[in-house]
Amino acid sequence: MLTRLPAVLVLLTAVFTGTAHAVPPPPPNPSDAEISASRAEADAKAARVGELTGRLTQAESRLQELFDEVSYKRELANKARVDLETAISEAQSARNEATGARVQADAASRAVEESRRGLDEFAAASYAQGSTVGSFSAYIGAKSPEDLLARAQMLEAVSSSALNRLDQVARDQGTAANLDSAARAALQKAESKQAAADEAKKVAEQAQQVAVQAHSAQASATSQLESDKGAVERELAAARGEVNGLEAQRQQYDQWTEAKKREEEENARRAAAAAAPAPQRPAAVAAPSGNRVQTVINRALAQRGVIYAWGGGNYNGPTYGVRDGGVADSYGDYRKIGFDCSGLMMYAFAGVGVYLPHYSGYQYNSGRKVPLSQMAPGDMIFWGPGGGTHVALYLGGGMMVEAPHSGAVVRISPVRYGGIMPYVTRLL
């Protein structure tokens, strides 16, 4: 028996050492309470993000309403300025007409006075020579009855002509006075219109300024909400990271436990049957690939955080935006690489071989119409006449992914029902 002992020791040594690797010391094992608390904190952060997302969506909707109000008030101010310019021009014309009428009235008055003086001189001369028979000296020296008659007719004609001329000048004076009165009335009316137009211009410009201030205040509030949401999202990412870390530690501990169990079982088998082969683990089965709808959704979600650029995006990803001559240019979209709403849809669906045009109105008519109440994940949602205002991709659970507007980024948002089309478009 003593001579066989070394062989037994060698056999036992081979059984317990063999070729297998020893399991390392156990990793940290967080408690269920720690994991639950970490998950609860992450859930609370996620709920807060959801709340802020809803408030941010409402704030941005209000911001758009105020922007539209600014545009409307701006046009009213432009109208008031045009009306004032017209009133000033009309008032100036009325002043010119009043000045001309006053000149005519003054000239007519002077003519009446001159005619009256001439008539007075004629009457005085006639009276000096005999008022009852006209200018008697004109008859003295007549050489014949015919000459006498001719001189009488001449005196009568001179007197009648002077009186007629005086009457005509007086009528002209009346006409000129009437013109002067009408011109003054027109001038008063024109100046009144000018004053009203000037007041309307001031009111319109004040209303425009109020609208601009309201838009600016809302923009500031919206920016603060975006900042708050970003901060909570970072906190959520950190909380999820902590959860993932604890769960990873638990998974590593479970794997260690399993490995330790297998090691002990293997050692027991080796001890029981010195040459027992190690069990073969079954080959891993590949996870099934996602369906086409999920592929589209995943491609869109992968672009979260990419900047909005009007006119940006194609089948291959984000691109430079283009100039629009207005709001997008004020945000510098043409200098940014990103997506607009329809560009994001182009990229998402290109992943399953569906190539959409870069216009939401055309995309609205690119597939089967489904009532809004029956929308499903992967459907495109549209706003505005003919779907030409905006498009987003429905994710399910009342949420969507979209490239919303200049200054924002691709994001997940609650579905907005204001101005929404009654049908969604289903391509898959």
C-alpha positions, 0 to 999 in steps of 0.5 A, spaced: 500 500 500 505 504 501 508 503 494 502 505 491 500 512 495 505 517 490 501 514 484 494 516 487 497 523 489 499 524 482 492 522 480 488 527 484 493 532 482 491 531 475 484 531 477 483 537 480 488 541 476 487 538 469 487 543 463 481 547 466 482 555 468 481 556 475 475 561 477 477 568 479 475 571 486 467 573 486 466 580 483 462 585 487 454 583 488 450 589 488 443 588 492 436 587 490 435 594 494 441 597 491 438 595 484 431 597 485 433 604 488 437 605 482 432 603 477 427 608 481 431 614 480 432 612 473 425 612 472 424 618 475 429 622 471 425 619 465 418 621 467 421 628 468 424 628 461 417 626 459 414 632 462 419 637 460 418 634 453 411 635 453 412 642 456 417 644 451 413 641 445 407 646 448 412 652 448 415 651 441 408 651 439 406 657 442 413 660 440 410 658 433 404 662 434 407 668 437 412 668 431 406 668 426 403 673 430 409 677 429 409 676 422 401 679 422 403 685 426 409 686 421 404 686 415 399 691 419 405 696 420 407 696 413 400 697 411 399 703 416 406 706 413 403 705 406 396 708 408 400 714 411 404 715 405 398 716 401 394 720 406 401 725 406 400 725 398 393 727 398 394 732 403 399 735 399 395 735 393 389 738 397 394 744 399 396 745 392 389 746 390 387 750 396 393 755 394 391 755 387 383 757 389 386 762 393 390 765 388 384 765 383 379 768 388 384 774 390 385 775 383 377 775 381 376 780 387 382 785 385 378 785 378 372 786 381 375 792 384 378 795 378 372 794 374 368 798 380 373 804 380 372 804 372 365 804 372 365 809 378 369 814 374 365 813 368 359 815 372 362 821 375 364 824 369 357 823 366 354 826 372 358 832 372 356 833 365 348 831 366 346 825 369 339 825 367 341 826 359 348 822 360 354 826 358 351 832 355 358 835 352 358 829 348 352 831 344 355 839 343 358 839 336 354 834 333 353 836 326 347 832 324 341 828 327 345 822 325 351 824 328 347 826 335 344 819 334 351 815 334 354 819 340 348 817 344 348 810 342 356 810 344 354 813 351 349 807 352 354 802 349 360 804 354 355 804 360 352 797 358 359 794 357 362 797 363 356 794 367 356 787 364 364 787 365 362 788 372 357 783 373 362 778 369 367 779 374 363 779 380 360 772 378 368 770 377 369 772 384 363 768 386 366 762 383 373 763 385 370 764 392 366 757 392 373 754 389 377 757 395 371 754 400 371 747 397 379 747 397 379 749 404 374 743 406 378 738 402 384 740 405 381 739 412 379 732 410 386 730 407 389 733 413 384 729 418 386 723 414 393 724 415 392 725 422 388 718 423 393 715 418 399 717 422 395 715 429 394 708 426 401 707 424 403 709 431 398 704 434 400 698 428 408 699 430 406 699 438 402 692 436 408 690 432 413 691 438 408 688 443 408 682 439 416 682 438 417 682 445 412 677 447 415 672 442 422 674 445 420 672 452 417 666 449 423 664 446 427 665 452 422 661 456 423 655 451 430 656 451 430 655 458 426 649 458 431 646 452 436 647 457 432 644 463 431 638 459 438 637 457 440 637 464 435 632 466 437 628 460 444 628 462 442 626 469 437 620 466 443 618 462 448 618 468 442 614 472 441 609 467 449 608 466 449 607 474 443 602 473 447 599 467 453 598 471 449 595 477 446 590 473 452 589 469 455 587 476 450 583 478 450 579 471 458 578 472 456 575 479 451 571 476 456 569 471 461 567 476 456 563 480 455 559 474 462 558 473 463 557 480 458 551 480 460 548 473 467 548 476 465 545 482 461 540 478 467 539 473 471 537 479 466 532 482 466 529 475 473 529 474 474 526 481 469 521 480 471 519 473 478 521 472 477 522 464 470 524 464 470 529 458 468 536 459 460 538 457 459 541 450 456 548 450 450 548 445 452 553 439 449 560 440 443 561 436 443 568 432 438 573 434 433 574 429 434 581 425 429 586 426 423 587 421 423 593 416 419 597 420 423 597 426 429 598 421 426 605 419 425 607 426 432 605 428 435 609 422 431 615 424 432 614 432 439 614 430 439 621 428 437 624 435 441 630 436 443 631 429 441 639 428 436 641 423 437 644 417 432 646 412 433 643 405 438 638 409 438 630 408 438 625 403 438 617 402 445 617 405 444 621 411 445 629 413 447 634 408 448 642 408 441 646 408 439 651 403 437 658 403 430 660 404 431 667 404 427 668 411 427 664 417 432 658 415 437 663 413 437 667 420 439 661 423 444 659 418 441 653 416 445 653 409 451 653 413 449 647 418 449 639 416 443 636 418 436 634 416 429 637 415 423 633 416 422 630 409 430 629 409 429 625 415 424 621 412 428 620 406 434 617 410 429 613 414 426 609 409 432 608 404 434 603 409 429 598 406 429 600 399 424 606 399 426 612 396 422 618 398 422 625 394 424 631 398 418 634 400 412 632 405 407 634 400 409 628 395 411 624 401 404 624 404 401 621 397 407 616 396 403 610 400 396 608 403 392 612 407 390 610 414 385 613 419 389 617 424 386 613 429 389 607 426 396 609 426 401 604 427 409 604 428 412 606 422 407 610 419 408 617 417 404 623 420 403 630 417 401 637 418 398 642 414 394 642 407 396 636 403 401 634 408 405 640 406 407 643 412 411 638 416 412 630 417 414 626 422 415 618 424 410 615 429 413 610 434 407 608 438 405 610 445 403 617 442 410 618 441 414 620 434 421 622 432 421 628 428 426 634 425 422 640 428 424 646 426 430 651 425 434 652 431 432 645 434 435 638 433 432 631 431 428 628 437 422 624 440 416 628 441 409 627 443 404 627 437 401 634 436 394 634 434 393 641 432 393 642 424 394 634 424 392 631 417 386 626 418 390 620 415 397 617 416 401 614 410 403 607 411 409 605 406 410 598 409 
